[in-house]
């Protein structure tokens, strides 16, 4: 497979997975983005510059996740491997349950597709499959690629995903703490088995969530209730668990964002004043002041990952 260009810029949204009961399956793209500039070079040189989130922390060479995903995808496509220079301008917080690793993987996969002379050689299912290979499950990768809300699953012939309709009356709020939590630690506290009644309850709520997202936002409180993973994770994110419980007790559809420790709240515009007042009070109770947590109101990103070629100067 020939390369069609040597210079692209990729933009990928943050994502919030699970949405309560949709464990490892549902996700939502949010209007916070990483932008990755990829330039191939005629040598073996690999260089990574990171601005913003992760600067000075993530690898600056071949071990960088974007580089690994990019080179793996190009290799699978049969394209020639060269050196690469990356410039990463990151806004997605790391280790907060907002899909930073999925964004990095998707950036590499989408950049590889954009570099090919025939991008159609990598279709949507192939890209999801590659991203899932890195991530282990497709709940973040699917909305990062496609935008909006998605439902993803492991089909007999690889990962699959479909888009879920989102009522325009629904707005997202994220509460992001300064502290981080490794996904491996959050998954490590989950039991190998759960009571049948809890599994059945959560399956029903996940089905209800599809309807609540699409047409019935008044059902979001019930539809985001979970008994499969959030209570078990409370021991490693007590402040997050307390926030979720308090917000839900007030009638707001709050859930742990991905593996945490951020919190996602889905509301209608009419609920926003109550949410804003309550969040200030709750964060003050948790930390003595609102410092340590950051409140954002990102739009729901309906575009997903984008890629554009950069003309040679």
C-alpha positions in Angstrom: 0.0 0.0 0.0 1.4 3.4 -1.0 1.4 6.5 1.1 -0.5 9.4 -0.2 0.9 12.1 2.0 3.5 12.5 4.8 1.8 15.1 7.0 -1.6 15.0 8.7 -3.3 16.5 11.7 -5.8 14.4 13.7 -8.3 15.7 16.2 -9.9 13.2 18.6 -12.6 13.8 21.4 -12.6 12.7 25.0 -15.0 10.0 25.8 -17.0 8.8 28.8 -17.6 5.1 28.9 -20.2 2.9 30.6 -22.8 5.8 31.3 -23.7 3.8 34.4 -25.1 0.4 33.4 -23.5 0.1 29.9 -20.3 -1.5 31.3 -17.7 -2.0 28.6 -20.3 -1.3 26.0 -21.7 2.2 25.9 -19.8 5.5 25.5 -20.3 9.1 24.8 -17.9 11.5 22.9 -17.3 14.9 24.6 -16.1 18.2 23.3 -12.7 18.1 24.8 -10.0 17.2 22.3 -6.4 16.1 21.7 -4.8 17.3 18.4 -2.0 15.3 17.0 0.2 16.5 14.1 2.0 13.6 12.4 4.9 14.1 10.0 6.7 11.2 8.4 10.5 11.6 7.9 12.9 9.8 5.6 14.9 8.2 8.5 14.3 6.0 11.5 14.0 9.0 13.8 11.0 9.0 16.2 10.4 12.2 18.1 7.4 13.2 20.2 6.6 16.7 21.5 3.8 16.9 24.0 2.0 20.1 25.0 -0.6 20.2 27.7 -1.8 17.0 29.4 1.0 14.4 29.8 3.8 16.8 29.0 7.0 15.5 30.7 5.3 12.3 31.7 4.5 10.2 28.6 7.3 8.6 26.4 8.8 10.9 23.8 10.0 8.2 21.4 8.9 4.9 19.9 7.0 3.8 23.0 4.5 6.6 22.8 1.1 5.2 22.4 0.2 7.3 19.3 3.4 6.1 17.6 2.8 2.5 18.5 -0.8 2.6 17.1 0.3 4.5 14.0 3.1 2.2 13.1 1.1 -0.9 13.9 -1.7 0.3 11.6 0.6 1.2 8.8 2.2 -2.2 9.0 -1.2 -4.0 8.9 -2.0 -1.9 5.8 1.2 -2.9 4.1 2.5 0.6 4.0 6.2 1.4 4.3 7.4 2.2 7.8 9.5 5.4 8.3 10.5 7.7 11.1 7.9 10.0 12.5 7.7 13.4 14.3 4.6 14.0 16.5 3.4 17.2 18.0 0.6 16.4 20.5 -1.5 19.2 21.9 -3.5 17.4 24.6 -6.6 18.7 26.5 -8.0 15.3 27.6 -7.0 14.7 31.3 -4.9 11.6 31.9 -6.0 8.9 34.4 -9.4 10.5 35.0 -11.7 8.1 33.1 -12.2 10.4 30.1 -10.6 8.1 27.5 -7.1 9.6 27.1 -5.5 6.3 26.2 -8.3 5.5 23.7 -7.8 9.0 22.2 -4.1 8.3 21.7 -4.8 4.9 20.0 -7.5 6.3 17.8 -5.2 9.2 16.9 -2.6 6.8 15.6 -5.1 4.6 13.8 -6.8 7.6 12.1 -3.5 9.2 11.2 -2.4 6.0 9.5 -5.5 5.9 7.5 -5.1 9.6 6.5 -1.5 8.9 5.3 -2.5 6.1 2.9 -3.0 6.8 -0.8 -6.2 4.8 -0.5 -7.8 5.5 2.9 -10.7 3.2 2.0 -8.2 0.3 2.6 -9.0 0.9 6.3 -12.7 0.9 6.9 -14.5 1.8 10.1 -14.8 -1.8 11.4 -11.1 -2.4 10.7 -10.1 0.8 12.6 -12.4 -0.2 15.5 -10.8 -3.6 15.6 -7.3 -2.2 15.7 -8.2 0.3 18.4 -9.9 -2.5 20.5 -6.8 -4.7 20.1 -4.8 -1.9 22.0 -7.6 -1.0 24.4 -8.9 -4.4 25.3 -12.6 -3.3 24.9 -14.3 -0.9 22.5 -16.4 1.3 24.8 -14.2 4.3 24.5 -12.7 3.7 21.1 -16.1 3.5 19.4 -17.3 7.0 20.4 -13.8 8.5 19.8 -14.0 7.2 16.3 -17.6 7.9 15.5 -18.7 10.7 17.8 -22.0 10.9 19.7 -23.2 8.0 21.8 -22.3 4.4 20.8 -23.0 0.9 21.7 -20.1 -1.5 21.0 -19.8 -5.3 21.4 -17.5 -8.2 20.5 -19.1 -9.9 17.5 -18.1 -13.3 16.2 -16.0 -11.6 13.5 -14.5 -8.8 15.7 -15.7 -5.7 17.5 -18.8 -3.9 16.2 -20.5 -0.6 17.1 -23.6 1.2 16.3 -24.6 4.8 16.9 -27.2 5.7 19.5 -29.5 8.7 19.1 -29.1 11.4 21.7 -31.9 13.8 22.4 -30.7 17.4 21.9 -32.2 18.4 25.2 -29.5 16.3 27.0 -26.4 18.1 28.3 -23.2 16.7 29.8 -21.3 17.9 32.8 -18.0 16.4 34.0 -16.5 16.7 37.5 -12.8 16.0 37.2 -10.6 15.7 40.3 -6.9 16.5 40.4 -6.1 13.0 41.6 -5.6 10.2 39.0 -6.7 6.5 39.1 -5.1 3.8 36.9 -7.7 1.9 35.0 -6.0 -1.3 36.0 -6.5 -0.5 39.7 -10.2 0.4 39.1 -10.7 -2.9 37.2 -8.8 -4.9 39.8 -11.4 -4.4 42.5 -14.2 -5.9 40.4 -15.3 -9.4 41.4 -15.2 -12.3 39.0 -18.9 -13.0 39.7 -21.9 -10.8 40.6 -25.3 -11.8 41.9 -27.8 -12.8 39.2 -30.3 -10.2 40.4 -27.7 -7.4 40.0 -26.8 -8.5 36.5 -30.5 -8.7 35.5 -31.2 -5.3 37.0 -28.2 -3.7 35.2 -29.1 -5.3 31.9 -32.6 -3.8 32.2 -31.3 -0.4 33.0 -28.9 -0.5 30.0 -31.8 -1.2 27.7 -33.8 1.6 29.3 -30.8 4.0 28.8 -31.1 3.6 25.0 -34.7 5.0 25.2 -33.7 7.7 27.7 -30.9 9.0 25.5 -33.0 9.0 22.4 -36.4 10.3 23.4 -37.0 10.3 27.1 -34.5 12.3 29.1 -36.8 12.3 32.0 -35.9 8.6 32.4 -32.1 9.3 32.7 -32.0 9.0 36.5 -33.4 5.4 36.5 -31.7 4.6 33.2 -28.1 5.4 34.6 -28.5 3.2 37.7 -25.9 0.5 38.0 -25.3 -2.5 40.2 -22.5 -4.1 38.2 -19.3 -2.1 38.8 -19.7 1.3 40.5 -20.3 0.1 44.1 -17.3 -2.2 43.9 -15.1 0.6 42.8 -16.1 2.9 45.6 -13.3 1.6 47.8 -10.6 3.1 45.5 -12.5 6.4 44.7 -14.5 7.2 47.8 -15.0 10.9 47.0 -16.2 10.0 43.5 -18.7 7.5 45.0 -19.9 10.1 47.5 -20.5 12.6 44.8 -22.4 10.2 42.6 -24.6 9.1 45.5 -25.4 12.7 46.5 -26.1 13.9 43.0 -28.4 10.9 42.4 -30.2 11.5 45.7 -31.0 15.0 44.4 -32.6 13.5 41.3 -29.6 14.0 38.9 -28.4 11.3 36.6 -24.8 11.0 37.7 -22.4 8.1 37.0 -18.7 7.3 37.3 -17.0 8.3 34.0 -15.3 5.2 32.6 -13.1 3.7 35.3 -13.1 7.0 37.2 -12.4 9.0 39.2 -14.3 11.7 37.2 -18.1 11.9 37.4 -20.4 12.4 34.4 -23.8 14.0 34.9 -26.5 14.0 32.2 -29.1 16.6 32.6 -31.6 18.7 30.7 -31.1 22.5 30.5 -33.8 23.0 33.1 -31.8 21.0 35.6 -28.6 22.9 35.1 -29.2 25.7 37.7 -29.9 23.1 40.4 -26.8 21.1 39.3 -24.5 24.1 39.5 -25.7 25.0 42.9 -25.5 21.5 44.2 -22.0 20.8 42.8 -20.6 23.9 44.5 -22.0 22.8 47.8 -20.9 19.1 47.4 -17.4 19.9 46.4 -17.1 22.3 49.2 -18.1 19.6 51.7 -15.6 17.2 50.2 -12.5 19.3 50.2 -13.3 22.4 52.3 -13.4 24.4 49.0 -14.0 23.7 45.4 -10.2 23.4 44.7 -9.1 19.9 43.7 -12.1 19.4 41.4 -12.8 21.0 38.1 -16.3 21.4 36.6 -16.8 21.4 32.9 -19.8 21.5 30.6 -18.5 20.0 27.3 -20.8 19.7 24.3 -21.6 16.3 23.1 -19.1 15.8 20.2 -21.1 14.4 17.2 -18.2 14.3 14.8 -15.7 11.9 16.3 -12.1 11.7 15.1 -11.1 13.9 12.1 -8.0 13.9 9.9 -6.8 16.5 7.5 -3.7 16.6 5.2 -1.2 19.4 5.5 0.1 20.7 2.3 3.9 20.7 1.8 5.4 24.1 2.1 
